[in-house]
Structure formats: C-alpha cells, structure tokens
Amino acid sequence: GFKIRCTCKRLFFARVRKFKIGEWRFLENFSLHPATGKYRATSHRFKMSIVGNSTVSESSLENDDNFLSLTPFQSIINGSLDSNFLIDVIGQAVDVGDIEVVQVLGKEKKKLELTLTDTCDQNIACCLWGRFAEQVLAAYKNTEENNILCLVRYAKINVYKGQVQITNAFETSSVVINPDGFDVQDYLRLPTNELALSTVTRDVDDYGETRVMLLDTVAEPILGVSADVLLGGSLDEDDDTLTNAVSSDRSSGPVSLISIESEDNTCLSSTPLSKRRVDSDLGDLSSTSKKQCFKIIKVEKNNGE
C-alpha cells in the first residue's frame, strides 16, 4: 500500500476525532495539494487536507500491516537520501549514554545519544529527545543483557559536527522497542576484534607446538573448509577434529601452517617486504614451507688492521 500525508487545521479537529492509530476509517470530502517543505512523512507527491465538509466514518476493514519502509543504513551513511523526507529505521541499540539536559531555544530539553547497528554490522549515530529519550533508556536498563531493538518511525536525517545521524522529528516520530517480527539475535554486534568466526589449530614442528588462530576468511582457503563446518556448528573445540582438518591434503599438495610468535625468532622484521634484499640463492619461502632462520653475527672491525 501507499502512504500519504494528511493535515488538519485546529478549526477542524472535531471532524477527525474518530481517527484512531491502527484502525481503518473512511474519509470523504478532502482536498489535495502538492507536498512540499521539510520533514515530509512520505514520498507521495501530494498531501491530503481536512476541510469544512470532511466526514469520517468507521470501516470493517482489518489489516495488521504496519506499512514499514525500512531504510538501509548504507543509504543513510553515503548521503544518497533526501533529508526532506522522514524515514523508518531499525537497529540494535548499543553505546547508549546517559540522558543529558541541554538548553534549546531557552528551554531545557532531555537528550539521549546512542548508536544503532543493523544486521550487516553497520552503525549509525542516533539522538533522541524528550519522552523518546526516556523511553529508550528505561527499556535498555530493564532488558536482560541490555539487548533491545529500537524501531524509529518517521525519523529525520541530520548532520551534526560532520557526522550523519538520525533523530526524532519532534512529536511526529514514534519509537517502538522490540517490535513484532524482528529478532534481536539477528542484530547482535560482532566483537570488535573480528574473531567471532575463526579457526583455532595446533601447529607442530621440529621445535614444539603452538596454537594458531586464523580468521575464517583466511583459514578457509588454506584448510579448504570453513570454521562453521569444521566445528559442526558448535563453539566447543575438538582437538581431534582440528588436527584431522589441518593435516588433510589439498588438491595443490599438503598444507603446513607456520607460526612465528616466538620473541627469539630472528626472522621477524619490521622492514616491508618490498624493501628487503633478497638473495637469489635462498630457497622458496612461500607459505607452504618453513622460513629459513639464520643466526645473526655482529662483525666488528679490527683497529689493528
């Protein structure tokens, strides 16, 4: 369905008392005008206006659709949207601060700053004012593990100190906590170290053994199997499973994982590879062979020579 904006002057408020949020009504005798200006609730070219002879009557139609038009975070971040239109956004509330009381046009206003994250782990700043700030903070503190989904309907896009953010458009907006049809588990933020999906292996060589942790994106091309398949969907480590996977042969030959975590390893160097001198007589130092380490001898000149 399509959404269209409707306005009513105070003079005709009595004619729209039968309107109730979430219920269907028949509206007869109204005027249409081109939709212009800021903070437009829909992208419809026209808006409706209640006039003196407008009538509202009940309808038997039932439809539970909320007519959401969720906006991707990427579209907000890259600046491709027209800020004159209000949008619907949903995300997990993280980095929730405390309510601040600030002066706005000589009046004290309550403000809450937080971050919303989507299922693609993209983040966008959010600033809520007044009762919306109190609503979100109360829900955040009263929910187990502080995991809540925040749906902001008819939010406006704003730029504050060079940062794109969303905020409520006065009282036009609405905020719904944990709306039906959405699961907060789908929005949980990945750890910042990006090791949520990783493969942990043991590497054994002639000198001993060590543990190697590889990101899934790095491990899969080497092992030929993802961490999810390797662990069978379980986060518990199985030494036998890991050992079998690491020692398996690929079509290009056996795979050997080398770790250089020891502080005494003289192969470690901060010099970029492109600037190092390479001896043509050295053997292949590819990822499938061990690095050749040499003992470094300091040579001093003899003053007697």
Backbone hydrogen bonds in HBPLUS format (Angstrom, degrees):
<---DONOR---> <-ACCEPTOR-->    atom                        ^
c    i                          cat <-CA-CA->   ^        H-A-AA   ^      H-
h    n   atom  resd res      DA  || num        DHA   H-A  angle D-A-AA Bond
n    s   type  num  typ     dist DA aas  dist angle  dist       angle   num
A0048-MET N   A0005-ARG O   2.74 MM  43  6.10 167.2  1.76 160.8 159.2     1
A0007-THR N   A0048-MET O   2.89 MM  41  6.28 155.4  1.95 143.5 148.6     2
A0050-ILE N   A0007-THR O   2.95 MM  43  6.38 158.7  1.99 161.6 168.1     3
A0012-PHE N   A0009-LYS O   2.92 MM   3  5.65 150.5  2.01 120.0 127.5     4
A0013-PHE N   A0010-ARG O   3.22 MM   3  5.22 169.8  2.23 112.4 111.8     5
A0015-ARG N   A0012-PHE O   3.01 MM   3  5.56 145.8  2.13 113.8 123.1     6
A0016-VAL N   A0013-PHE O   3.05 MM   3  5.56 158.9  2.09 115.3 121.7     7
A0019-PHE N   A0016-VAL O   3.07 MM   3  5.50 160.9  2.11 111.4 117.5     8
A0023-GLU N   A0020-LYS O   3.10 MM   3  5.61 163.6  2.13 137.0 136.9     9
A0026-PHE N   A0057-SER O   2.81 MM  31  5.13 166.8  1.83 153.5 157.2    10
A0057-SER N   A0026-PHE O   3.01 MM  31  5.13 156.5  2.06 139.6 146.9    11
A0028-GLU N   A0055-THR O   2.98 MM  27  5.32 166.6  2.00 155.4 159.5    12
A0055-THR N   A0028-GLU O   3.04 MM  27  5.32 157.4  2.09 140.9 147.1    13
A0031-SER N   A0049-SER O   3.12 MM  18  5.22 169.6  2.13 148.7 151.0    14
A0049-SER N   A0031-SER O   2.94 MM  18  5.22 139.5  2.10 146.8 150.6    15
A0033-HIS N   A0047-LYS O   3.05 MM  14  5.49 156.3  2.10 152.3 159.7    16
A0047-LYS N   A0033-HIS O   2.80 MM  14  5.49 150.7  1.88 158.9 168.8    17
A0035-ALA N   A0045-ARG O   2.76 MM  10  5.45 172.5  1.77 136.6 136.4    18
A0040-ARG N   A0084-ASN O   2.77 MM  44  6.15 163.1  1.79 162.6 162.9    19
A0086-LEU N   A0040-ARG O   2.79 MM  46  5.77 168.3  1.81 150.8 150.8    20
A0054-SER N   A0051-VAL O   3.21 MM   3  5.40 167.6  2.22 115.9 116.0    21
A0071-THR N   A0088-ASP O   2.87 MM  17  5.97 154.1  1.94 170.1 170.5    22
A0075-SER N   A0072-PRO O   3.16 MM   3  5.52 128.9  2.44 104.5 116.2    23
A0076-ILE N   A0073-PHE O   2.98 MM   3  5.14 125.1  2.29  99.5 114.3    24
A0077-ILE N   A0073-PHE O   2.88 MM   4  6.17 163.5  1.91 159.8 164.5    25
A0078-ASN N   A0074-GLN O   3.00 MM   4  6.05 165.2  2.02 150.6 153.7    26
A0079-GLY N   A0076-ILE O   3.37 MM   3  5.55 159.4  2.41 103.9 109.8    27
A0085-PHE N   A0082-ASP O   3.17 MM   3  6.09 173.4  2.17 126.5 128.5    28
A0087-ILE N   A0155-ALA O   2.80 MM  68  5.16 160.3  1.84 144.6 149.5    29
A0155-ALA N   A0087-ILE O   2.70 MM  68  5.16 161.5  1.73 158.2 153.1    30
A0089-VAL N   A0152-VAL O   3.03 MM  63  5.43 161.8  2.06 148.0 153.5    31
A0152-VAL N   A0089-VAL O   2.85 MM  63  5.43 159.0  1.90 161.6 168.0    32
A0091-GLY N   A0150-CYS O   3.24 MM  59  5.61 146.7  2.36 130.3 139.4    33
A0150-CYS N   A0091-GLY O   2.86 MM  59  5.61 170.0  1.87 159.9 162.0    34
A0092-GLN N   A0117-THR O   2.93 MM  25  5.24 157.7  1.98 152.7 148.5    35
A0117-THR N   A0092-GLN O   3.08 MM  25  5.24 147.3  2.19 133.3 143.2    36
A0093-ALA N   A0148-ILE O   3.09 MM  55  5.97 159.8  2.14 155.2 161.1    37
A0094-VAL N   A0115-THR O   2.83 MM  21  5.23 171.3  1.84 161.5 163.9    38
A0115-THR N   A0094-VAL O   2.91 MM  21  5.23 154.8  1.97 166.3 162.2    39
A0097-GLY N   A0113-GLU O   3.05 MM  16  5.72 165.3  2.07 171.1 174.2    40
A0100-GLU N   A0111-LYS O   2.81 MM  11  5.12 166.2  1.82 152.3 156.2    41
A0111-LYS N   A0100-GLU O   2.73 MM  11  5.12 154.4  1.79 151.8 159.7    42
A0102-VAL N   A0109-LYS O   2.87 MM   7  5.38 161.2  1.91 158.4 158.3    43
A0109-LYS N   A0102-VAL O   2.74 MM   7  5.38 160.9  1.78 158.5 165.4    44
A0104-VAL N   A0107-LYS O   2.68 MM   3  5.19 170.1  1.69 156.0 158.1    45
A0107-LYS N   A0104-VAL O   2.97 MM   3  5.19 161.2  2.01 110.5 116.7    46
A0130-GLY N   A0110-LYS O   2.88 MM  20  4.99 146.3  2.00 140.6 142.9    47
A0112-LEU N   A0128-LEU O   2.87 MM  16  5.26 154.7  1.94 156.1 160.8    48
A0128-LEU N   A0112-LEU O   2.93 MM  16  5.26 163.3  1.95 154.8 157.3    49
A0114-LEU N   A0126-CYS O   2.98 MM  12  5.33 162.5  2.01 158.3 160.3    50
A0126-CYS N   A0114-LEU O   2.92 MM  12  5.33 155.4  1.98 155.6 148.7    51
A0116-LEU N   A0124-ILE O   2.94 MM   8  5.43 173.5  1.95 160.1 160.3    52
A0124-ILE N   A0116-LEU O   2.92 MM   8  5.43 146.9  2.03 151.8 161.8    53
A0118-ASP N   A0122-GLN O   3.05 MM   4  5.63 152.5  2.12 149.5 157.3    54
A0121-ASP N   A0118-ASP O   3.08 MM   3  5.34 156.6  2.14 114.9 116.4    55
A0166-ILE N   A0125-ALA O   3.05 MM  41  6.53 154.0  2.12 144.3 148.7    56
A0127-CYS N   A0166-ILE O   2.95 MM  39  6.37 158.8  2.00 160.7 167.6    57
A0132-PHE N   A0129-TRP O   3.26 MM   3  5.73 135.4  2.47 142.2 135.4    58
A0133-ALA N   A0130-GLY O   3.09 MM   3  5.50 128.1  2.37 107.0 119.0    59
A0134-GLU N   A0130-GLY O   3.36 MM   4  6.79 156.9  2.41 148.5 154.5    60
A0135-GLN N   A0131-ARG O   2.92 MM   4  6.06 155.9  1.98 144.8 151.7    61
A0136-VAL N   A0132-PHE O   3.11 MM   4  6.25 167.5  2.12 149.5 151.3    62
A0137-LEU N   A0133-ALA O   3.14 MM   4  6.22 168.3  2.16 149.7 153.4    63
A0138-ALA N   A0134-GLU O   3.03 MM   4  6.04 162.5  2.07 147.5 152.4    64
A0139-ALA N   A0135-GLN O   3.15 MM   4  6.30 160.3  2.19 144.5 149.9    65
A0140-TYR N   A0136-VAL O   2.89 MM   4  6.03 155.6  1.95 149.9 157.2    66
A0141-LYS N   A0137-LEU O   3.04 MM   4  6.23 156.6  2.10 149.2 153.9    67
A0142-ASN N   A0138-ALA O   3.11 MM   4  6.18 143.0  2.26 142.1 151.8    68
A0146-ASN N   A0143-THR O   3.02 MM   3  5.11 158.5  2.06 127.8 125.3    69
A0178-ASN N   A0149-LEU O   2.82 MM  29  4.72 168.3  1.84 137.0 140.6    70
A0151-LEU N   A0176-VAL O   2.86 MM  25  5.02 173.2  1.86 158.2 159.1    71
A0176-VAL N   A0151-LEU O   2.84 MM  25  5.02 160.9  1.88 145.9 152.5    72
A0153-ARG N   A0174-SER O   2.84 MM  21  5.22 165.6  1.86 160.5 163.6    73
A0174-SER N   A0153-ARG O   3.17 MM  21  5.22 150.2  2.26 134.2 139.7    74
A0156-LYS N   A0167-THR O   2.88 MM  11  5.54 164.8  1.91 171.5 169.9    75
A0167-THR N   A0156-LYS O   3.05 MM  11  5.54 151.2  2.14 150.7 159.5    76
A0158-ASN N   A0165-GLN O   2.79 MM   7  5.30 172.4  1.79 165.9 163.7    77
A0165-GLN N   A0158-ASN O   2.78 MM   7  5.30 164.8  1.80 162.0 161.5    78
A0160-TYR N   A0163-GLN O   2.90 MM   3  5.26 159.4  1.94 151.6 147.9    79
A0163-GLN N   A0160-TYR O   3.02 MM   3  5.26 162.6  2.05 110.6 116.0    80
A0172-THR N   A0169-ALA O   3.02 MM   3  5.63 145.6  2.14 145.4 145.2    81
A0186-ASP N   A0183-ASP O   3.02 MM   3  5.71 152.0  2.10 117.9 124.9    82
A0187-TYR N   A0184-VAL O   2.95 MM   3  5.31 155.8  2.01 110.7 118.6    83
A0194-GLU N   A0191-PRO O   3.08 MM   3  5.61 164.4  2.11 118.2 121.7    84
A0216-ASP N   A0197-LEU O   3.01 MM  19  5.49 149.5  2.10 145.7 136.2    85
A0199-THR N   A0214-LEU O   2.78 MM  15  5.22 160.3  1.82 155.6 162.1    86
A0214-LEU N   A0199-THR O   2.87 MM  15  5.22 167.5  1.89 151.5 155.4    87
A0201-THR N   A0212-VAL O   2.83 MM  11  5.23 168.0  1.84 158.4 161.3    88
A0212-VAL N   A0201-THR O   2.81 MM  11  5.23 169.9  1.82 152.9 156.0    89
A0203-ASP N   A0210-THR O   2.91 MM   7  5.54 167.4  1.93 165.9 169.4    90
A0210-THR N   A0203-ASP O   3.07 MM   7  5.54 148.7  2.17 144.6 154.0    91
A0205-ASP N   A0208-GLY O   2.96 MM   3  5.65 167.4  1.98 170.6 173.1    92
A0218-VAL N   A0215-LEU O   2.92 MM   3  5.30 139.2  2.09 108.5 120.3    93
A0219-ALA N   A0215-LEU O   2.79 MM   4  6.00 164.4  1.81 162.7 168.2    94
A0220-GLU N   A0216-ASP O   3.05 MM   4  5.86 165.7  2.07 146.0 148.8    95
A0222-ILE N   A0219-ALA O   3.04 MM   3  5.23 125.1  2.35 101.9 116.7    96
A0223-LEU N   A0219-ALA O   2.75 MM   4  5.86 176.0  1.76 174.2 174.4    97
A0224-GLY N   A0220-GLU O   2.73 MM   4  5.12 141.5  1.88 137.1 146.5    98
A0230-LEU N   A0226-SER O   2.90 MM   4  6.05 160.4  1.94 149.7 156.2    99
A0231-LEU N   A0227-ALA O   2.96 MM   4  6.00 158.4  2.00 148.2 152.0   100
A0233-GLY N   A0228-ASP O   3.03 MM   5  5.26 144.9  2.16 151.4 157.5   101
A0232-GLY N   A0229-VAL O   3.21 MM   3  4.96 148.8  2.31  93.9 103.1   102
A0234-SER N   A0231-LEU O   3.10 MM   3  5.39 164.4  2.12 113.3 116.7   103
A0242-LEU N   A0238-ASP O   2.98 MM   4  6.22 164.9  2.00 159.6 164.1   104
A0243-THR N   A0239-ASP O   2.88 MM   4  6.01 162.1  1.91 150.7 155.7   105
A0244-ASN N   A0240-ASP O   3.00 MM   4  6.14 164.2  2.02 150.8 154.8   106
A0245-ALA N   A0241-THR O   3.07 MM   4  6.22 156.0  2.13 144.8 151.3   107
A0246-VAL N   A0242-LEU O   3.01 MM   4  6.20 157.1  2.06 150.4 156.2   108
A0247-SER N   A0243-THR O   3.07 MM   4  6.20 156.4  2.12 149.5 155.2   109
A0248-SER N   A0245-ALA O   3.44 MM   3  5.36 156.8  2.50  96.4 103.0   110
A0250-ARG N   A0253-GLY O   3.26 MM   3  5.18 158.3  2.31 123.1 124.5   111
A0253-GLY N   A0250-ARG O   3.02 MM   3  5.18 163.1  2.05 107.8 113.1   112
A0265-ASN N   A0262-SER O   3.37 MM   3  5.51 165.0  2.39 104.7 108.8   113
A0275-LYS N   A0272-PRO O   3.03 MM   3  5.51 151.1  2.11 111.6 120.1   114
A0276-ARG N   A0273-LEU O   3.26 MM   3  5.36 162.1  2.30 105.1 110.5   115
A0282-LEU N   A0279-ASP O   3.10 MM   3  5.60 161.5  2.14 114.6 120.2   116
A0289-SER N   A0286-SER O   3.15 MM   3  5.66 163.2  2.18 120.5 120.7   117
A0305-GLU N   A0302-ASN O   3.09 MM   3  5.64 159.0  2.14 113.5 119.6   118
